Each structure stands twice: as C-alpha cells, then as structure tokens.
Amino acid sequence: MESNIYYRLATESDLDEIVALVKSAIAVMDRQGIPQWDEVYPARDDLLRDIQLFSLFVGEMDCGNGMRIAVIYVLNTECYEGYETAVWQCNDGYRVIHRLCVHPDFQNQGIARQTLAHIEQEAARLGATSLRLDVFSQNPFSLRLYEHAGYRKTGEAQWRKGLFYLMEKKLGSC
C-alpha cells in the first residue's frame, strides 16, 4: 500500500525535527548492531548545510494531528572522496543520493522504497542519467532496499565507520 507522502525542500525551520529524526534512527540502528551513523555524522551542521544548498528534502505525512516528517534525503552531485575509484556506468548527468533516512515511527511501511521511487522519478525529470549512492556494508536493510530497486555495486570505499559499497542505477542512456 502506498502512503500519502508529500515531498518538499527542507527549510531551516525543519532543522530541529530533522535532527530529532536522525537521532531516533541512530538509536534504532545502534540497537540493531548497525554502527553506521553517530554523533559525528551526520551532524546538525551537515544537515544545515544541506538545507542551505537546497539539496535536503523531507517527506511529510498527515498523522491526523498535523504533518510529521517521515523521511529525509539529500539529492545533489556531490561525490565523496573514494567515489572516484568506482566503475560508474554514467560519467555525466548523474545525481547522488545521501542520507536517506526514515523516522523509526514510520519504518517497515514501505516508505523508503516509495521515497526511492520518488527520487528516481524526480532525478529523471531533471535530466539525470543515473543515480549514485554509497551504502554501509553492515546495513542489511539498506542493502536489500537498493538491490531490490535495481542498484548495482560499482566499487567500494573505506571510511571512518568501515566498508561502504558504491552503487549506481541507470535512469536513461548515458
């Protein structure tokens, strides 16, 4: 069942709610033994920078007593150090997904899958030829999400938290 999610650019007035969402997700990941994020990353300043660069989006849902942010993601062209080692299919016109995160209150409802489909549609509408991302090798939920959506491993990067897989999905011809 598809949820009614309303996507929009995040604003600075959303920052406290976004930070709370990320902290809640970190607590759940810690309990699941997924040491992907912590107090260092993503930090409040990272999220504020994303907002100021108009690359952080929120997905809101009406919970009966008002709108709540259920999911966040960043979409831009920023490739982290290590991305250059991957064997990308498309070298021009790509977008990069960062920090896709569903609030724990909304997890296991297909929201990440639905949001990923929304991101793909928006990126294609903007003329992107492919989507790139990195996924923590110890996060089975994210790995399954991206693999089922057709993302293919193009390389690996070793960062502070460990091994990450670099993945890509073609949206059109490169």
C-alpha positions as CSV (number, residue, x, y, z in Angstrom):
1,M,0.0,0.0,0.0
2,E,1.4,3.4,-1.0
3,S,1.4,6.0,1.7
4,N,0.5,9.6,1.1
5,I,3.8,11.3,1.4
6,Y,4.3,15.0,0.4
7,Y,7.8,15.8,-0.6
8,R,9.3,19.2,-0.5
9,L,12.6,21.0,0.1
10,A,13.6,21.3,3.7
11,T,13.8,24.7,5.3
12,E,15.8,25.9,8.3
13,S,12.6,25.8,10.4
14,D,12.6,22.0,9.8
15,L,16.1,21.5,11.2
16,D,15.1,20.6,14.8
17,E,12.7,17.9,13.6
18,I,15.2,16.6,11.1
19,V,17.9,16.3,13.8
20,A,15.5,14.5,16.1
21,L,14.6,12.1,13.3
22,V,18.2,11.3,12.6
23,K,19.0,10.8,16.3
24,S,16.0,8.4,16.6
25,A,17.2,6.5,13.6
26,I,20.7,6.3,15.1
27,A,19.3,4.8,18.3
28,V,17.4,2.1,16.4
29,M,20.5,1.3,14.2
30,D,22.6,1.0,17.3
31,R,20.1,-1.5,18.9
32,Q,20.2,-3.4,15.6
33,G,24.0,-3.6,15.7
34,I,24.4,-1.2,12.7
35,P,27.1,1.3,13.7
36,Q,26.6,3.4,10.6
37,W,25.9,6.9,12.0
38,D,26.8,8.6,15.3
39,E,27.2,12.0,16.9
40,V,29.9,12.9,14.4
41,Y,28.0,12.1,11.2
42,P,25.5,13.3,10.2
43,A,25.8,16.3,12.4
44,R,23.4,19.2,12.7
45,D,25.9,21.3,10.7
46,D,25.9,18.7,7.9
47,L,22.1,18.9,7.7
48,L,22.0,22.7,7.9
49,R,24.5,22.9,5.0
50,D,22.3,20.5,3.0
51,I,19.3,22.8,3.6
52,Q,21.3,25.9,2.7
53,L,22.4,24.3,-0.5
54,F,18.8,23.4,-1.4
55,S,19.6,19.7,-1.5
56,L,17.8,18.3,1.6
57,F,14.2,17.1,1.0
58,V,11.6,15.9,3.5
59,G,8.7,13.6,3.0
60,E,5.8,14.5,5.3
61,M,2.7,12.5,6.2
62,D,-0.5,13.6,7.8
63,C,-0.8,11.8,11.1
64,G,-4.3,13.0,12.0
65,N,-2.9,15.7,14.3
66,G,-0.8,17.5,11.7
67,M,2.1,16.8,9.4
68,R,5.2,15.0,10.5
69,I,8.4,14.4,8.7
70,A,8.6,10.7,8.0
71,V,11.6,10.6,5.7
72,I,14.5,12.7,4.6
73,Y,17.0,12.5,1.8
74,V,19.7,14.6,0.1
75,L,20.0,14.8,-3.7
76,N,22.9,16.6,-5.3
77,T,26.0,15.9,-7.4
78,E,28.5,15.7,-4.5
79,C,30.7,12.6,-4.7
80,Y,32.7,11.9,-1.6
81,E,36.4,11.0,-1.6
82,G,36.5,7.4,-2.7
83,Y,33.8,7.7,-5.3
84,E,36.5,8.2,-8.0
85,T,37.6,4.5,-7.5
86,A,34.2,3.1,-8.7
87,V,33.5,1.9,-12.2
88,W,30.5,4.1,-13.0
89,Q,28.3,3.4,-16.0
90,C,27.4,7.1,-16.5
91,N,30.0,9.8,-16.0
92,D,27.8,12.8,-16.9
93,G,24.4,13.8,-15.8
94,Y,24.3,11.8,-12.6
95,R,22.8,12.7,-9.2
96,V,23.9,11.4,-5.8
97,I,21.6,10.2,-3.0
98,H,22.8,10.9,0.5
99,R,21.3,10.4,4.0
100,L,18.1,8.7,3.0
101,C,16.5,8.1,6.4
102,V,13.1,7.0,7.6
103,H,11.9,8.0,11.1
104,P,11.6,4.9,13.2
105,D,7.9,5.6,13.8
106,F,7.4,5.1,10.0
107,Q,9.7,2.2,9.3
108,N,8.6,-1.1,7.9
109,Q,5.8,0.6,5.9
110,G,7.5,0.7,2.5
111,I,8.3,4.4,2.9
112,A,12.0,4.0,1.9
113,R,11.0,2.1,-1.2
114,Q,8.3,4.6,-2.1
115,T,10.8,7.5,-1.5
116,L,13.5,5.9,-3.6
117,A,11.0,5.6,-6.4
118,H,10.1,9.3,-6.0
119,I,13.8,10.2,-6.0
120,E,14.3,8.3,-9.3
121,Q,11.3,10.0,-10.9
122,E,12.4,13.4,-9.8
123,A,16.0,12.8,-10.9
124,A,14.9,11.6,-14.3
125,R,12.6,14.6,-14.7
126,L,15.6,16.8,-14.0
127,G,17.5,15.0,-16.8
128,A,19.7,12.8,-14.7
129,T,21.1,9.7,-16.5
130,S,21.9,7.8,-13.3
131,L,21.7,7.8,-9.5
132,R,24.7,7.1,-7.4
133,L,24.9,6.3,-3.7
134,D,27.0,4.7,-1.0
135,V,25.6,2.1,1.4
136,F,27.1,0.8,4.6
137,S,28.2,-2.8,4.1
138,Q,26.8,-3.7,7.6
139,N,23.3,-2.3,7.0
140,P,21.3,-5.3,5.6
141,F,18.1,-3.2,5.3
142,S,19.6,-0.6,3.1
143,L,21.5,-3.2,1.0
144,R,18.2,-5.1,0.4
145,L,16.4,-1.8,-0.5
146,Y,18.9,-0.7,-3.1
147,E,19.5,-4.2,-4.6
148,H,15.7,-4.8,-5.0
149,A,15.4,-1.4,-6.6
150,G,18.0,-2.3,-9.3
151,Y,21.1,-0.5,-8.0
152,R,24.4,-2.3,-8.9
153,K,27.6,-2.3,-7.0
154,T,30.3,-0.3,-8.8
155,G,33.0,-0.2,-6.2
156,E,33.9,0.1,-2.5
157,A,35.1,2.8,-0.2
158,Q,36.7,2.5,3.3
159,W,35.6,5.4,5.6
160,R,35.7,6.0,9.3
161,K,32.9,3.6,10.1
162,G,34.1,0.8,7.8
163,L,33.4,-0.6,4.4
164,F,30.8,1.1,2.1
165,Y,29.6,-0.1,-1.2
166,L,29.3,2.4,-4.1
167,M,26.2,1.7,-6.1
168,E,24.5,3.1,-9.3
169,K,21.3,2.8,-11.2
170,K,20.9,3.9,-14.8
171,L,17.8,6.1,-15.4
172,G,18.4,6.6,-19.1
173,S,21.1,6.4,-21.7
174,C,24.5,7.8,-20.7
